[in-house]
Amino acid sequence: QITMAVLNTKTYRKLSWSRTFQRYNKKYVAGLGGIICFLVALFWLDLLGDMTGGSTTTTPILTGASPQPSITVPRIWVSLIISLEYERELMPHTLRHYIQTLQVPPSQLLVALHHQDGDQKTQLFQEMEAHLKQEYGIVHTHRWMGVYTSNDKWRTRGSLRDLVNVQPCDWIVNSDADELLQVPGNNLQTFLNMVSFQGYDVVYADFQGRVALQGELPEIASNVPLSDQFPLSCRVTQSILPGADAFKAIAFYGSHRENRGGHYLLTTTNHTYEGRNEKKNVDHCGYPVRLHLDHYKWIRPVVAKLERRYKVYEELKMKMRGESKAFLDHIRTHGGRLGTSELNCTAHPEPVNYDDARHDVYVRGARCHNPATKCVFGANTKV
């Protein structure tokens, strides 16, 4: 219609060389105009597809959502490091938590198995890898052999990423065997979808030290929930190590890297950490609600683990040896257990309730966005 209107103007008729040409020219120009409009429409549809990830299927993205055109959602990878010397009894509880409670598919778990004498434990590694595959369906595993240091642990995290070629807009969830994350709705993918849609690229969590009733360091029972075996929630780290970081960057985009302690992110220009000149990241956008991270560190093998770690750090002259020594001194002072009266403990804490915090975040929406990641998934969405 626009093309024909142009053809009927006086200006166009004056420019036409003859009536015969004008009669045919109108047909062909009108056809050409239609083709141009069609190509422009295709261009905009293609651009829209790029912005939304190119998906046109109709699926509900979040639990309870009505059917809507789906958009690309970020992949998540849960990175776990498990000590075969000290944390083998914790392992079933940890894996069930992430697979069953937080509904993470086993194919998205990246598990590093560590043993200090790993070169002599080939059969043990083979047995554990087979067990993880047969019992849980976990196929991405990595062997970490040798002395434990925070530097080596950091590099092992990088090796786990390399197993699946983590992309800049994938989510990495960094957890240890003694850390059980609590998320709204008990669905990790759904929660991180919402975080992505709001424009945030890192989530922090506060440690909640879980302790046995009398502060003892018990063996782990396989058939009793950990929360029942450790009914106290205590501020262990904050009380024994005043001023220490009692939180961690628990989840973040693959474009980031955490520092060796896992508490902060490194700058985007300093991703190769070699133990010196560590820089904290300032170009990221943190989710404004701290999650809860139940920390089941205080079990029977913890004394042997801390003693070995202190010895290694002392030989290497690493500052972290002071932390191990402080924990050991506290345990020895209290007769081989934790002094719960000094740790600001709460007995049988209520299940974590994020309702008020989630609503506040949803109302405010994203307050910032990291232009370095360019991970845009969609509009504000509520879990």
C-alpha contacts under 8 A as a table, 3 or more apart, distances in Angstrom:
res1	aa1	res2	aa2	distance
1	Q	4	M	5.20
1	Q	5	A	6.23
2	I	5	A	5.19
2	I	6	V	6.48
3	T	6	V	5.25
3	T	7	L	6.41
3	T	29	V	7.50
3	T	30	A	5.70
3	T	33	G	6.07
4	M	7	L	4.94
4	M	8	N	6.32
4	M	26	K	7.41
4	M	30	A	6.33
5	A	8	N	5.30
5	A	9	T	6.70
6	V	9	T	5.51
6	V	12	Y	6.99
7	L	12	Y	5.79
7	L	13	R	7.22
7	L	26	K	6.48
8	N	12	Y	6.83
8	N	13	R	6.96
9	T	12	Y	5.40
9	T	13	R	6.48
10	K	13	R	5.12
10	K	14	K	6.20
11	T	14	K	5.27
11	T	15	L	6.40
12	Y	15	L	5.04
12	Y	16	S	6.37
13	R	16	S	5.18
13	R	22	Q	7.61
14	K	17	W	7.82
16	S	19	R	7.40
16	S	21	F	7.20
16	S	22	Q	5.79
17	W	21	F	6.67
17	W	22	Q	7.21
18	S	21	F	5.18
18	S	22	Q	5.93
19	R	22	Q	4.83
19	R	23	R	6.07
20	T	23	R	5.25
20	T	24	Y	6.63
21	F	24	Y	5.39
21	F	25	N	5.62
22	Q	25	N	4.80
22	Q	26	K	6.03
23	R	26	K	5.63
23	R	27	K	7.10
24	Y	27	K	5.31
24	Y	28	Y	6.47
25	N	28	Y	5.26
25	N	29	V	5.85
26	K	29	V	5.29
26	K	30	A	5.84
27	K	30	A	5.23
27	K	31	G	6.19
28	Y	31	G	5.00
28	Y	32	L	6.05
29	V	32	L	4.87
29	V	33	G	6.03
30	A	33	G	5.06
30	A	34	G	6.31
31	G	34	G	5.10
31	G	35	I	6.35
32	L	35	I	5.09
32	L	36	I	6.26
33	G	36	I	5.09
33	G	37	C	6.22
34	G	37	C	5.16
34	G	38	F	6.19
35	I	38	F	5.06
35	I	39	L	6.26
36	I	39	L	5.14
36	I	40	V	6.21
37	C	40	V	5.12
37	C	41	A	6.21
38	F	41	A	5.14
38	F	42	L	6.34
39	L	42	L	5.05
39	L	43	F	6.24
40	V	43	F	5.02
40	V	44	W	6.41
41	A	44	W	5.31
41	A	45	L	6.25
42	L	45	L	5.09
42	L	46	D	6.11
43	F	46	D	5.18
43	F	47	L	6.19
44	W	47	L	4.97
44	W	48	L	6.09
45	L	48	L	5.08
45	L	49	G	6.17
46	D	49	G	4.99
46	D	50	D	6.35
47	L	50	D	5.13
47	L	51	M	6.37
48	L	51	M	5.07
48	L	52	T	6.31
48	L	54	G	7.67
49	G	52	T	5.24
49	G	53	G	5.80
49	G	54	G	4.01
49	G	55	S	6.96
50	D	53	G	5.21
50	D	54	G	5.49
51	M	54	G	7.39
51	M	376	V	7.74
52	T	55	S	6.98
52	T	71	I	5.31
52	T	72	T	6.46
52	T	377	F	6.67
52	T	378	G	7.16
53	G	71	I	5.79
53	G	72	T	4.88
53	G	377	F	7.80
54	G	71	I	7.30
54	G	72	T	7.51
55	S	69	P	7.76
55	S	70	S	6.31
55	S	71	I	5.70
55	S	72	T	6.72
56	T	69	P	6.03
56	T	70	S	6.53
56	T	71	I	7.70
57	T	69	P	5.91
57	T	70	S	6.00
58	T	67	P	6.13
58	T	68	Q	5.37
58	T	69	P	4.54
58	T	70	S	5.67
59	T	67	P	5.14
59	T	68	Q	5.74
59	T	69	P	6.32
59	T	70	S	5.58
60	P	63	T	7.35
60	P	64	G	7.77
60	P	65	A	5.40
60	P	66	S	5.62
60	P	67	P	4.49
60	P	68	Q	5.82
60	P	69	P	7.87
60	P	70	S	6.93
61	I	65	A	6.67
61	I	67	P	7.92
61	I	68	Q	7.83
61	I	70	S	6.39
61	I	190	T	7.94
62	L	65	A	5.37
62	L	190	T	5.81
62	L	193	N	7.82
62	L	383	V	6.67
63	T	190	T	7.12
63	T	383	V	7.06
71	I	377	F	6.87
71	I	378	G	7.27
72	T	377	F	6.42
73	V	193	N	6.36
73	V	377	F	6.45
74	P	169	C	6.41
74	P	170	D	5.39
74	P	171	W	6.68
74	P	192	L	7.98
74	P	193	N	6.75
74	P	196	S	7.66
74	P	377	F	7.83
75	R	169	C	7.76
75	R	170	D	4.90
75	R	171	W	6.06
75	R	189	Q	8.00
76	I	108	Q	6.78
76	I	170	D	5.78
76	I	171	W	4.52
76	I	172	I	6.01
76	I	173	V	7.35
76	I	189	Q	6.83
77	W	108	Q	5.05
77	W	109	L	5.91
77	W	110	L	6.85
77	W	170	D	7.51
77	W	171	W	6.13
77	W	172	I	5.08
77	W	173	V	6.10
78	V	108	Q	6.34
78	V	109	L	4.88
78	V	110	L	5.95
78	V	172	I	6.09
78	V	173	V	4.65
78	V	174	N	6.27
78	V	175	S	7.18
79	S	109	L	6.20
79	S	110	L	4.76
79	S	111	V	6.10
79	S	112	A	7.89
79	S	157	R	7.20
79	S	160	L	7.00
79	S	172	I	6.92
79	S	173	V	5.84
79	S	174	N	5.00
79	S	175	S	6.00
79	S	176	D	7.99
80	L	109	L	7.36
80	L	110	L	6.06
80	L	111	V	4.83
80	L	112	A	6.20
80	L	174	N	6.54
80	L	175	S	5.15
80	L	176	D	5.27
80	L	177	A	6.42
81	I	111	V	5.87
81	I	112	A	4.74
81	I	113	L	6.16
81	I	114	H	7.24
81	I	175	S	7.07
81	I	176	D	5.13
81	I	177	A	6.10
82	I	87	E	6.23
82	I	88	R	7.35
82	I	91	M	7.10
82	I	111	V	7.27
82	I	112	A	6.18
82	I	113	L	5.14
82	I	114	H	6.11
82	I	176	D	6.59
82	I	177	A	5.25
83	S	86	Y	5.49
83	S	87	E	5.11
83	S	88	R	6.66
83	S	113	L	6.02
83	S	114	H	4.77
83	S	115	H	6.19
83	S	177	A	7.78
84	L	87	E	5.89
84	L	88	R	5.26
84	L	113	L	6.51
84	L	114	H	5.88
84	L	115	H	5.73
85	E	88	R	6.76
85	E	114	H	7.88
85	E	115	H	6.27
86	Y	89	E	7.93
86	Y	301	P	5.55
86	Y	302	V	7.30
86	Y	305	K	6.93
87	E	90	L	5.18
87	E	91	M	6.33
87	E	177	A	6.74
87	E	178	D	7.63
87	E	301	P	7.87
88	R	91	M	5.25
88	R	92	P	7.93
89	E	92	P	6.86
89	E	220	I	6.00
89	E	221	A	7.78
89	E	222	S	7.15
90	L	93	H	5.56
90	L	94	T	6.28
90	L	177	A	6.55
90	L	178	D	6.73
90	L	220	I	6.87
91	M	94	T	5.14
91	M	95	L	6.11
91	M	177	A	6.15
92	P	95	L	5.27
92	P	96	R	6.06
92	P	222	S	7.54
93	H	96	R	5.29
93	H	97	H	6.13
93	H	222	S	7.53
93	H	225	P	7.68
93	H	226	L	7.34
94	T	97	H	5.13
94	T	98	Y	6.50
94	T	177	A	5.99
94	T	178	D	7.15
94	T	179	E	7.52
94	T	180	L	6.64
95	L	98	Y	5.40
95	L	99	I	5.97
95	L	136	Y	7.92
96	R	99	I	5.16
96	R	100	Q	5.26
96	R	101	T	6.88
97	H	100	Q	5.58
97	H	101	T	4.85
97	H	102	L	6.33
97	H	180	L	7.00
98	Y	101	T	5.80
98	Y	102	L	4.88
98	Y	103	Q	6.31
98	Y	104	V	5.79
98	Y	180	L	7.85
99	I	102	L	5.99
99	I	103	Q	4.93
99	I	104	V	4.70
99	I	105	P	6.10
99	I	106	P	6.37
100	Q	103	Q	5.01
100	Q	104	V	7.20
101	T	186	N	6.15
101	T	187	N	7.45
102	L	183	V	7.78
102	L	186	N	4.90
102	L	187	N	4.61
102	L	188	L	5.38
103	Q	186	N	7.46
103	Q	187	N	5.63
103	Q	188	L	6.77
103	Q	189	Q	7.88
104	V	108	Q	6.77
104	V	109	L	7.65
104	V	187	N	7.67
104	V	188	L	6.78
104	V	189	Q	7.25
105	P	108	Q	5.56
105	P	109	L	7.31
106	P	109	L	5.37
106	P	136	Y	6.67
106	P	137	G	5.59
106	P	138	I	5.07
106	P	139	V	7.74
107	S	137	G	7.04
107	S	138	I	5.83
107	S	139	V	6.41
107	S	140	H	7.23
109	L	138	I	6.58
109	L	140	H	6.75
110	L	138	I	7.89
110	L	140	H	5.17
110	L	141	T	5.94
110	L	142	H	7.92
110	L	160	L	6.08
110	L	161	R	7.97
111	V	140	H	6.36
111	V	141	T	4.77
111	V	142	H	6.30
111	V	160	L	7.38
112	A	141	T	5.62
112	A	142	H	4.58
112	A	143	R	5.80
112	A	144	W	6.50
112	A	156	T	7.44
112	A	160	L	7.13
113	L	125	F	7.55
113	L	141	T	7.33
113	L	142	H	6.22
113	L	143	R	5.21
113	L	144	W	5.89
114	H	118	G	7.34
114	H	143	R	6.27
114	H	144	W	4.64
114	H	145	M	5.83
114	H	146	G	7.91
115	H	118	G	4.86
115	H	121	K	7.83
115	H	144	W	6.66
115	H	145	M	5.36
115	H	146	G	6.53
116	Q	145	M	5.51
116	Q	146	G	4.23
116	Q	147	V	5.10
116	Q	148	Y	6.87
117	D	120	Q	5.72
117	D	121	K	6.61
117	D	145	M	6.51
117	D	146	G	5.99
118	G	121	K	4.88
118	G	122	T	6.79
118	G	144	W	7.33
118	G	145	M	4.46
118	G	146	G	6.25
119	D	122	T	6.46
119	D	145	M	6.64
119	D	146	G	7.92
121	K	124	L	5.18
121	K	125	F	6.33
122	T	125	F	5.24
122	T	126	Q	6.27
123	Q	126	Q	5.06
123	Q	127	E	6.13
124	L	127	E	5.13
124	L	128	M	6.16
125	F	128	M	5.20
125	F	129	E	6.09
125	F	143	R	7.41
126	Q	129	E	5.22
126	Q	130	A	6.17
127	E	130	A	5.19
127	E	131	H	6.10
128	M	131	H	4.92
128	M	132	L	6.13
129	E	132	L	5.18
129	E	133	K	6.33
129	E	141	T	7.02
130	A	133	K	5.21
130	A	134	Q	6.06
131	H	134	Q	5.22
131	H	135	E	5.61
131	H	136	Y	7.68
132	L	135	E	5.49
132	L	136	Y	5.35
132	L	137	G	6.38
132	L	138	I	5.41
132	L	139	V	7.53
133	K	136	Y	5.62
133	K	137	G	4.37
133	K	138	I	4.65
133	K	139	V	5.71
134	Q	137	G	5.75
134	Q	138	I	7.83
138	I	141	T	7.60
140	H	163	L	6.98
141	T	160	L	7.71
142	H	159	S	7.69
142	H	160	L	6.77
144	W	156	T	7.02
147	V	312	V	7.75
148	Y	152	D	6.58
148	Y	153	K	7.04
148	Y	309	R	7.24
148	Y	312	V	7.96
149	T	152	D	5.26
149	T	153	K	6.21
149	T	309	R	7.77
149	T	312	V	7.84
149	T	313	Y	7.63
150	S	153	K	4.94
150	S	154	W	6.15
150	S	260	R	5.79
150	S	261	G	6.80
151	N	154	W	5.13
151	N	155	R	6.44
151	N	260	R	6.08
151	N	273	Y	7.97
151	N	274	E	7.24
151	N	275	G	6.63
152	D	155	R	5.09
152	D	156	T	6.13
153	K	156	T	4.98
153	K	157	R	6.37
153	K	260	R	7.54
154	W	157	R	5.21
154	W	158	G	6.66
154	W	259	N	7.66
154	W	260	R	5.38
155	R	158	G	5.01
155	R	159	S	6.39
156	T	159	S	4.90
156	T	160	L	6.33
157	R	160	L	5.17
157	R	161	R	6.54
158	G	161	R	5.14
158	G	162	D	6.38
159	S	162	D	5.03
159	S	163	L	6.53
160	L	163	L	5.26
160	L	164	V	7.47
161	R	164	V	5.90
161	R	165	N	5.97
161	R	166	V	5.41
162	D	165	N	4.84
162	D	166	V	6.66
166	V	170	D	6.36
166	V	254	G	6.20
167	Q	170	D	5.30
167	Q	254	G	5.68
167	Q	255	S	7.22
168	P	253	Y	6.14
168	P	254	G	4.28
168	P	255	S	4.10
168	P	256	H	7.71
168	P	373	T	6.86
169	C	253	Y	5.46
169	C	254	G	5.74
169	C	255	S	6.69
169	C	373	T	7.00
169	C	375	C	5.71
170	D	253	Y	5.50
170	D	254	G	5.23
171	W	192	L	7.81
171	W	251	A	6.49
171	W	252	F	5.46
171	W	253	Y	4.61
171	W	254	G	5.87
172	I	251	A	5.40
172	I	252	F	5.46
172	I	253	Y	6.08
172	I	254	G	6.09
173	V	250	I	5.57
173	V	251	A	4.31
173	V	252	F	6.83
174	N	249	A	7.83
174	N	250	I	5.41
174	N	251	A	6.34
174	N	262	G	7.99
175	S	179	E	5.97
175	S	180	L	7.72
175	S	250	I	6.95
176	D	179	E	5.35
177	A	180	L	7.94
178	D	295	H	5.71
178	D	296	Y	4.80
178	D	297	K	5.60
179	E	293	L	6.23
179	E	294	D	5.70
179	E	295	H	4.81
179	E	296	Y	6.30
179	E	297	K	7.98
180	L	293	L	5.69
180	L	294	D	5.13
180	L	295	H	6.64
180	L	296	Y	7.96
181	L	291	L	7.60
181	L	292	H	6.23
181	L	293	L	4.54
181	L	294	D	6.28
182	Q	186	N	7.04
182	Q	291	L	6.62
182	Q	292	H	5.49
182	Q	293	L	6.17
182	Q	294	D	7.59
182	Q	352	V	7.29
183	V	186	N	5.40
183	V	187	N	6.93
183	V	188	L	6.60
183	V	191	F	7.02
183	V	291	L	6.70
183	V	292	H	7.62
184	P	187	N	7.16
184	P	191	F	6.60
184	P	353	N	7.63
184	P	354	Y	6.03
184	P	355	D	7.90
184	P	383	V	7.70
185	G	191	F	7.42
185	G	383	V	7.35
187	N	190	T	5.45
187	N	191	F	6.22
188	L	191	F	5.19
188	L	192	L	6.18
189	Q	192	L	5.28
189	Q	193	N	6.02
190	T	193	N	5.07
190	T	194	M	6.42
190	T	383	V	6.99
191	F	194	M	5.25
191	F	195	V	6.39
191	F	383	V	6.56
192	L	195	V	4.82
192	L	196	S	6.04
193	N	196	S	5.15
193	N	197	F	6.15
194	M	197	F	5.09
194	M	198	Q	6.33
194	M	380	N	7.31
194	M	381	T	5.67
194	M	382	K	6.35
194	M	383	V	6.44
195	V	198	Q	5.29
195	V	199	G	6.60
195	V	200	Y	5.68
195	V	201	D	7.47
195	V	287	Y	7.10
196	S	199	G	5.17
196	S	200	Y	5.66
196	S	201	D	6.69
196	S	375	C	7.80
196	S	376	V	7.42
196	S	377	F	6.42
196	S	378	G	7.94
197	F	200	Y	7.76
197	F	376	V	7.14
197	F	377	F	5.39
197	F	378	G	4.96
197	F	379	A	5.50
197	F	380	N	5.40
197	F	381	T	6.38
198	Q	365	G	5.99
198	Q	366	A	4.85
198	Q	378	G	7.76
198	Q	379	A	6.70
198	Q	380	N	5.04
198	Q	381	T	7.14
199	G	285	C	7.68
199	G	366	A	5.49
199	G	368	C	6.85
199	G	369	H	5.36
199	G	370	N	7.79
199	G	375	C	7.95
199	G	376	V	7.09
200	Y	203	V	7.94
200	Y	284	H	7.95
200	Y	285	C	5.11
200	Y	286	G	5.76
200	Y	287	Y	5.60
200	Y	366	A	6.85
200	Y	368	C	7.24
200	Y	369	H	6.33
200	Y	370	N	7.67
201	D	252	F	5.54
201	D	253	Y	5.68
201	D	284	H	6.54
201	D	285	C	5.54
201	D	286	G	6.21
201	D	287	Y	7.31
201	D	369	H	7.91
201	D	370	N	7.35
202	V	249	A	6.86
202	V	250	I	7.78
202	V	251	A	5.63
202	V	252	F	4.11
202	V	253	Y	6.67
202	V	284	H	7.18
202	V	285	C	6.36
202	V	286	G	4.86
202	V	287	Y	6.13
203	V	249	A	5.98
203	V	250	I	5.98
203	V	251	A	5.12
203	V	252	F	6.27
203	V	286	G	5.80
203	V	287	Y	5.18
203	V	288	P	8.00
203	V	289	V	7.91
203	V	290	R	7.18
203	V	291	L	7.72
204	Y	247	F	6.88
204	Y	248	K	5.65
204	Y	249	A	4.48
204	Y	250	I	5.41
204	Y	251	A	6.96
204	Y	286	G	7.37
204	Y	287	Y	7.26
204	Y	289	V	7.71
204	Y	290	R	5.34
204	Y	291	L	6.37
205	A	247	F	5.48
205	A	248	K	5.64
205	A	249	A	6.58
205	A	250	I	6.07
205	A	290	R	4.88
205	A	291	L	4.28
205	A	292	H	5.39
205	A	293	L	5.81
206	D	246	A	6.11
206	D	247	F	4.26
206	D	248	K	6.75
206	D	290	R	6.32
206	D	291	L	6.20
206	D	292	H	5.33
206	D	293	L	5.74
207	F	246	A	5.59
207	F	247	F	5.45
207	F	248	K	7.81
207	F	292	H	6.48
207	F	293	L	4.92
207	F	294	D	6.09
207	F	295	H	6.10
208	Q	233	S	5.91
208	Q	234	C	6.29
208	Q	235	R	6.55
208	Q	292	H	6.67
208	Q	293	L	5.78
208	Q	294	D	4.80
208	Q	295	H	5.64
209	G	232	L	7.94
209	G	233	S	5.48
209	G	234	C	4.92
209	G	235	R	5.91
209	G	236	V	5.74
209	G	237	T	7.65
209	G	294	D	6.21
209	G	295	H	4.85
209	G	296	Y	6.59
209	G	297	K	7.51
210	R	227	S	7.74
210	R	230	F	5.49
210	R	231	P	6.86
210	R	232	L	5.56
210	R	233	S	4.78
210	R	234	C	6.24
210	R	294	D	6.33
210	R	295	H	5.62
210	R	296	Y	5.35
210	R	297	K	7.53
210	R	298	W	7.35
211	V	215	G	5.96
211	V	216	E	7.77
211	V	230	F	4.76
211	V	231	P	6.50
211	V	232	L	5.02
211	V	233	S	6.33
211	V	234	C	6.86
211	V	296	Y	7.30
211	V	298	W	6.31
212	A	215	G	5.04
212	A	216	E	5.78
212	A	217	L	6.95
212	A	218	P	7.43
212	A	229	Q	6.25
212	A	230	F	4.19
212	A	231	P	6.11
212	A	232	L	6.25
213	L	216	E	7.30
213	L	230	F	6.50
213	L	231	P	6.15
213	L	232	L	6.17
214	Q	338	L	7.96
214	Q	340	T	7.20
215	G	337	R	5.31
215	G	338	L	4.57
215	G	339	G	6.23
215	G	340	T	5.79
216	E	336	G	7.31
216	E	337	R	4.65
216	E	338	L	6.43
217	L	298	W	5.75
217	L	299	I	4.50
217	L	300	R	4.71
217	L	302	V	7.98
217	L	336	G	7.72
217	L	337	R	6.05
217	L	338	L	7.89
218	P	298	W	8.00
218	P	299	I	5.24
218	P	300	R	4.98
219	E	299	I	6.18
219	E	300	R	5.31
220	I	229	Q	7.87
220	I	299	I	7.20
221	A	224	V	5.83
221	A	229	Q	7.92
222	S	225	P	7.93
224	V	228	D	6.84
224	V	229	Q	6.92
225	P	228	D	5.44
225	P	229	Q	6.59
226	L	229	Q	4.98
226	L	230	F	6.02
226	L	296	Y	7.96
227	S	230	F	5.18
227	S	231	P	5.56
228	D	231	P	5.34
230	F	233	S	7.94
230	F	296	Y	7.85
231	P	347	A	6.01
231	P	348	H	5.00
231	P	349	P	7.50
232	L	345	C	6.09
232	L	346	T	5.58
232	L	347	A	4.61
232	L	348	H	5.85
232	L	349	P	7.19
233	S	345	C	5.42
233	S	346	T	5.18
233	S	347	A	6.48
233	S	348	H	7.42
233	S	349	P	6.64
234	C	340	T	7.65
234	C	343	L	5.65
234	C	344	N	5.62
234	C	345	C	4.05
234	C	346	T	6.33
235	R	238	Q	5.43
235	R	239	S	6.01
235	R	343	L	5.40
235	R	344	N	5.78
235	R	345	C	6.60
236	V	239	S	5.31
236	V	240	I	6.13
236	V	343	L	5.51
236	V	344	N	7.96
237	T	240	I	5.38
237	T	241	L	5.44
237	T	242	P	7.44
237	T	244	A	7.09
237	T	246	A	6.26
238	Q	241	L	5.42
238	Q	242	P	5.13
238	Q	243	G	6.80
238	Q	244	A	6.49
238	Q	245	D	7.85
238	Q	246	A	6.47
239	S	242	P	5.75
239	S	342	E	7.18
239	S	343	L	5.66
239	S	344	N	7.81
240	I	326	A	6.86
240	I	327	F	6.87
240	I	330	H	7.49
240	I	343	L	7.89
241	L	244	A	5.53
241	L	323	E	7.18
241	L	326	A	7.34
245	D	248	K	7.76
245	D	263	H	6.96
247	F	263	H	6.08
248	K	262	G	5.55
248	K	263	H	3.86
248	K	264	Y	6.64
249	A	252	F	7.14
249	A	258	E	7.27
249	A	262	G	6.03
249	A	263	H	5.24
249	A	264	Y	5.77
249	A	265	L	7.15
250	I	262	G	7.77
252	F	256	H	6.78
253	Y	256	H	5.79
253	Y	373	T	7.97
254	G	257	R	7.33
255	S	268	T	7.78
255	S	373	T	6.50
256	H	265	L	6.66
256	H	266	L	7.03
256	H	267	T	7.79
256	H	268	T	6.57
256	H	271	H	7.73
257	R	265	L	5.66
257	R	266	L	5.68
257	R	267	T	7.98
257	R	268	T	7.85
257	R	271	H	6.03
258	E	261	G	7.72
258	E	262	G	5.29
258	E	263	H	7.16
258	E	264	Y	5.72
258	E	265	L	4.16
258	E	266	L	5.60
259	N	262	G	5.18
259	N	263	H	6.68
259	N	264	Y	5.69
259	N	265	L	5.60
259	N	266	L	5.72
259	N	273	Y	7.67
259	N	278	E	7.38
259	N	280	K	7.66
260	R	263	H	8.00
260	R	273	Y	7.81
261	G	264	Y	7.66
262	G	265	L	7.48
264	Y	280	K	6.30
264	Y	281	N	7.11
265	L	280	K	5.77
265	L	281	N	5.01
266	L	270	N	6.22
266	L	271	H	6.38
266	L	278	E	7.27
266	L	279	K	5.61
266	L	280	K	4.75
266	L	281	N	4.50
267	T	270	N	5.31
267	T	271	H	6.93
267	T	279	K	6.07
267	T	280	K	5.79
267	T	281	N	4.04
267	T	282	V	6.68
267	T	283	D	7.18
268	T	271	H	6.23
268	T	281	N	7.15
268	T	283	D	7.85
270	N	273	Y	7.03
270	N	278	E	7.69
270	N	279	K	7.09
273	Y	276	R	7.17
273	Y	278	E	7.06
275	G	278	E	7.15
281	N	284	H	6.82
283	D	370	N	6.44
283	D	372	A	7.83
284	H	369	H	7.50
284	H	370	N	5.42
285	C	368	C	5.99
285	C	369	H	5.88
285	C	370	N	5.96
287	Y	290	R	7.54
288	P	361	V	7.28
289	V	357	A	6.60
289	V	358	R	7.89
289	V	361	V	7.78
292	H	352	V	7.49
296	Y	299	I	7.21
297	K	302	V	6.89
298	W	302	V	6.16
299	I	302	V	5.68
300	R	303	V	7.05
301	P	304	A	5.56
301	P	305	K	6.29
302	V	305	K	4.98
302	V	306	L	6.03
303	V	306	L	5.19
303	V	307	E	6.10
303	V	328	L	6.93
304	A	307	E	5.12
304	A	308	R	6.21
305	K	308	R	5.32
305	K	309	R	6.12
306	L	309	R	5.01
306	L	310	Y	5.98
306	L	324	S	5.59
306	L	325	K	7.75
306	L	327	F	7.89
306	L	328	L	6.98
307	E	310	Y	5.20
307	E	311	K	6.28
307	E	324	S	7.43
307	E	328	L	7.55
308	R	311	K	5.15
308	R	312	V	6.29
309	R	312	V	5.18
309	R	313	Y	6.09
309	R	321	R	7.35
309	R	324	S	7.02
310	Y	313	Y	5.18
310	Y	314	E	5.90
310	Y	321	R	5.01
310	Y	322	G	7.80
310	Y	324	S	5.62
310	Y	325	K	6.54
311	K	314	E	5.12
311	K	315	E	6.29
311	K	321	R	7.86
312	V	315	E	5.23
312	V	316	L	6.27
313	Y	316	L	4.99
313	Y	317	K	5.75
313	Y	318	M	5.03
313	Y	319	K	7.45
313	Y	320	M	6.79
313	Y	321	R	5.15
314	E	317	K	4.94
314	E	318	M	6.41
314	E	321	R	6.03
315	E	318	M	7.93
317	K	321	R	7.87
318	M	321	R	6.13
319	K	322	G	6.24
320	M	323	E	5.46
320	M	324	S	7.00
321	R	324	S	5.31
321	R	325	K	6.26
322	G	325	K	5.08
322	G	326	A	6.14
323	E	326	A	5.18
323	E	327	F	6.45
324	S	327	F	5.34
324	S	328	L	6.25
325	K	328	L	5.07
325	K	329	D	6.01
326	A	329	D	5.16
326	A	330	H	6.25
327	F	330	H	5.21
327	F	331	I	6.35
328	L	331	I	5.19
328	L	332	R	6.17
329	D	332	R	5.20
329	D	333	T	5.99
330	H	333	T	5.13
330	H	334	H	6.42
330	H	338	L	6.98
330	H	339	G	7.65
331	I	334	H	5.31
331	I	335	G	6.45
331	I	336	G	4.98
331	I	337	R	5.07
331	I	338	L	5.49
331	I	339	G	7.60
332	R	335	G	5.20
332	R	336	G	5.15
332	R	337	R	7.30
333	T	336	G	7.44
334	H	337	R	5.61
334	H	338	L	6.25
334	H	339	G	5.88
339	G	342	E	5.74
339	G	343	L	6.87
340	T	343	L	5.12
340	T	344	N	7.20
340	T	345	C	6.48
341	S	344	N	6.73
341	S	345	C	7.36
346	T	349	P	6.10
353	N	356	D	7.90
354	Y	357	A	5.35
354	Y	358	R	5.87
355	D	358	R	5.25
355	D	359	H	6.25
356	D	359	H	5.27
356	D	360	D	6.29
357	A	360	D	5.13
357	A	361	V	6.28
358	R	361	V	5.17
358	R	362	Y	6.15
358	R	382	K	7.90
359	H	362	Y	5.08
359	H	363	V	6.18
360	D	363	V	5.27
360	D	364	R	6.31
361	V	364	R	5.29
361	V	365	G	5.84
361	V	366	A	7.87
362	Y	365	G	5.10
362	Y	380	N	7.19
362	Y	381	T	7.36
362	Y	382	K	6.22
364	R	367	R	7.28
365	G	380	N	6.45
366	A	369	H	7.28
366	A	380	N	7.82
370	N	373	T	5.95
370	N	374	K	7.08
371	P	374	K	5.39
